[in-house]
Amino acid sequence: MNRKLIIVLLVVATLGISYAGMKGLSSLKKSPKKSLNQKKLPFVTVEPVQYHQISSPIIEKGRLASNLEVSVSSEVAGRIIETGVPLKVGQKFKKGQLLIRIYEEDAQMDLRAQKSRFLNKLAENLPDIKVDYADNFEEWMNFFNSVNLEDKIPELPKIRSDQEKVFMASRDILGDYYAIKSAEVKLDKRRIYAPFDGSYVEVNTQIGSVAGMGTRLAGIIESNMLELQVPIEAEDIVWLKLNDKVDILDANGKVLFIGKLIRKSDFVDQGTQSISVFVKLEKSKGQDLYQGQFLTARFNGKMIDKAMEIPRNAVFSSNKVFVLEGDILKQKEINVIKRNDNTLVFNGLKEGEKLVVVPPVKAMENMQVQIQK
């Protein structure tokens, strides 16, 4: 019995000593330090407010068109005759080339007959002119001799007295003369010549068809002098001036041509709320431009003094930004001078203030933040 008691006491003592040892060892371990920055603050990017002179260009796409487009119509009736320049859309021609010819042989014969009758009448009256208006007879005789049935009729001699004028009118010499002049003008209208270097953009007839008086035959454009029509937002139009130089760019931003601003519309397009401006371009050798082509125009605009440019997404509620005071966001208003596609030009803050250009998501005033380094 005593032996069992001794064994139990030894076991209890051993356990007690082991427990006490474990407690002692655990007391020797260092307690882990608690983190002093458990709160994760959002990051912001800031720039110090610094004002300087800014060139703020306006870049927009526009459509190219000829600055001169002419509708070719027939002022006389007749059958269209081949001229050598095909009546085809896209066909090019040079200034002075015969574009359209309307059958004229019958009109030419009628004109010759009119001149012949006029000469006959004048010949009958020359003896009376010699007697009554001897001082002017030589001029009338020279006029009579200079009339050629194949050429245009020359100018009438100058009438020197009222009596001579009455004589010429009563014998219908003046009426017949001006009837011939009118017929010559109508004959000229049967041939239409190119007023400039250009091409056909529209053709409404063909060789052999009959043109009626007033019929629209074709549409032609001048191909050397072109204009770029560019829509500009109404609020930006104040930055543009007539005769300003304009850079015309390709898709990579390379300058292809230098143009000149020649016109500004004085009305706003109701659909786009934009105002069209027109840039004159002149083709140069080795460079092709085509009506209807879209090009990018860069207008230099005005230089803006004492201003700063920032990303548009740094601004909210149209004219508000955040500045950083210590590590706290503060909301302030700015004076917006000009809005670009991706940036905004402003002033209104004190120089040196820390302007937040990349605010955190759901930013609000008095939010505690840290600067992105």
Secondary structure by P-SEA (a helix, b strand, c coil): caaaaaaaaaaaaaaaaaaaaaaaaaaaccccccccccbbbbbbbbbcccccccbbbbbbbbbbbbcbbbbbbbcccbbbbbccccccccccccccccccccccaaaaaaaaaaaaaaaaaaaaaaaaaaaccccaaaaaaaaaaacccccccccccccccaaaaaaaaaaaaaaaaaaaaaaaaaaaacccccccbbbbccccccccccccccccccccccccbbbbbbbbccccccccccccbbbbbcccccccbbbbbccccccccccccbbbbbbbbbbcccccccccbbbbbbbbccccccbbbbbcccccccbbbbbbcccbbbbbbbbbccccccccccccccccccccccccccccccbbbbbcc
